[in-house]
Amino acid sequence: MDRQRQLEEDAKELKRFGYAQQLLRDMGGFANFAVSFTIISILTGAILLFGHGLNYGGPLVNTLGWPLVTLMTLTVAASMAEISSKIPTAGAMYHWASLLGGPGIGWLTAWVNFIGQMATPSCSRTG
């Protein structure tokens, strides 16, 4: 399928959800990598949590725990990628949950995500 036809189909899909195509849909591989790396910040998480895992869980946490958690995280990411390919809106999980489970589920999703974000320790904090 050529690119122009795909863009037209995507615009129709967005219109079906009540949205108009507004954003530029062109991002190269390096730009995609740069945005993803900035958001994920692998080095920050690894540097801050490697010692914590060794101190409180021992080597087993770092050798078995991290790969296991990585697989689980990739499973969640694949699920979200599948949903976002079928419901391509900017509302992300709140909007998806509202469309798939109703407004109450969307509201619950938003609050659970907010509480999770607030419970996550800040990377700038030390000690």
N, C-alpha and C positions, 0 to 999 in steps of 0.2 A: 504494500500500500504506500503510495507516495505521501510525502510530508504534508502537502497542501490539503489533500483529502482527509488525512488524519486530523489536522487542525480544524477543518470544517465539522467533522464528526464530533470532536471534543467540544466545540462551541455549541452544537446542538444538544449535547448531553448536559452541558452547564445550563443552557436555556430551559431544559426540562426541569431542573431544580430551581429555576427562578433567578438565575444569575447570568450576567452578560460577560463575555470574554473581555478582560481588561488588561491583563498582564502579558508582558512579552514572554513568549514560550521558547526561549533560546538560551541554553546554558551549555558550555563546553565541558569536557571532562575535567580540566584543571579547575575551573570555577566551581564545579560540583564538589570536587575533592576539598577545595579550600573552605567552602561553606561547611561541609560535613565535619572536617577536622576541627574547625573553630567551634562548632556546636558541641561535639563530643569531647574534645580536649582530653585525648587519651593520656598524654603525658602528665597532666595535672592529676587525674584520678589515680594513675599508677604510682606516681611519686608519693602522693599523700596516703594511699591506702596499703601499699606494699608492706611498709614497716608495721602498720597497725595489724595487718593479718598475721605477720610473723610473731609479733608480741603476744597477741591474744588467742591465736588459733594454731600457731606453729606452721611448719612447712607444708603440712597436709592442706591447709586452707589455700595456700598459694599454688600448689601443684594440682590439686583436684577441684577445689572450689571455684577458682576463676574460670577454668574451661567449662565447667558445668553451668555456671551463671551465664557465661558467654553464649552457650547453646540455647539456654532458656530465653535470653534477651533477643537472640536472632529469631527465635520462634515467634515472639511477640512482634518484632519488626516485620517479619514476613506476613503475619496476619494483618497488621496495619497497612502494609503495602497493598495487599489484596483488596482491602476495603477501600483504600484511597483510589485504586484504579477503577473501581466500580462507582464510587460516589466522589467525584473530583471537586470538592469544595474546600474553601479556606477555613471553614469552621473546625476542621480536624475532628478529634474524638468526641467533642461535645455535640457537634452537629450530626455526626455519624450515629452516635448513641440515640439522639432524639429521633432521627429518621428510622432507625432499626428497632428501637425499643419503646419509643414514646418520649414525651417531654419530661416525665419523671425520671427516667433512666438517664436522659441527657443532663438534667440538673444534678443527679447523684454523681455522674461521671465527672462533671465540672468540679464539684466539691471534693471528691476523693483525690482528684489530680491536684487541686489547690493545697490540700492538707499534705499530700506527698511532697509537693514542691517546698512547702514551709518546713517540713521535717528533714529535708535533705540538708546536711551540713554545708555551710559556705566554704568554698575553696580558699577564700582569703583569710579565714580564721586559722590561727595556729594554736597549738597546745593541746 
